[in-house]
């Protein structure tokens, strides 16, 4: 019977010394010897500063700075005529209102608005406490019925009064317009008191 024997080479003491020497050299070349770059005077984000009058190292953004990825300046993204940041509110929804958009709006409304404004939009949601002052608006208030859609977009995106803005939570502008389309649909049939 043929036996296969593995021939292992034992490291000789000389071989080991050579290996250690090479390893030491490599290590030496990969280590930086100076820490000047690391220790240089610099500010960390949001650090305090004695240099600037407002005491903050973080400088205010240059006017009209647009965040990366937020370069869209049209009516859908701003709710303003011509997409101008301070322009008039667009009177009506810039998206085409389809059954799909409405059902998306109904779903998003139930998630983000109904707790305060109620499933029917009368301002009597389950999370409304007696301490809430002012109370969440009823969407059947004639002032809100008469609001341009662009203004509703502004309220949802940026908040108003004690209501918090939902821009960071309802991240796509299309979802915000879907909610607006759904609110308009609700307003056509005010609930009985
Ligand atoms: C945590 C409770 C809460 C949630 C959730 C909430 N709102 Fe409100 N909302 C309020 C309150 C409170 C007010 C009254 C604010 C004020 O007058 O200071 C208000 C006011 C409003 C107004 C009237 C603004 C005006 O000019 O008087 C609109 C429109 C509105 N909300 C829409 C929405 C929509 C759409 C959503 C869902 C995307 C939503 N809200 C989610 C609490 C909420």
Boltz pocket constraint, residues with backbone or C-beta under 6 A from the ligand:
constraints:
  - pocket:
      binder: B
      contacts: [[A, 108], [A, 109], [A, 112], [A, 113], [A, 114], [A, 115], [A, 116], [A, 117], [A, 132], [A, 134], [A, 135], [A, 136], [A, 137], [A, 144], [A, 152], [A, 155], [A, 156], [A, 160], [A, 161], [A, 162], [A, 163], [A, 164], [A, 166], [A, 179]]
      max_distance: 6.0
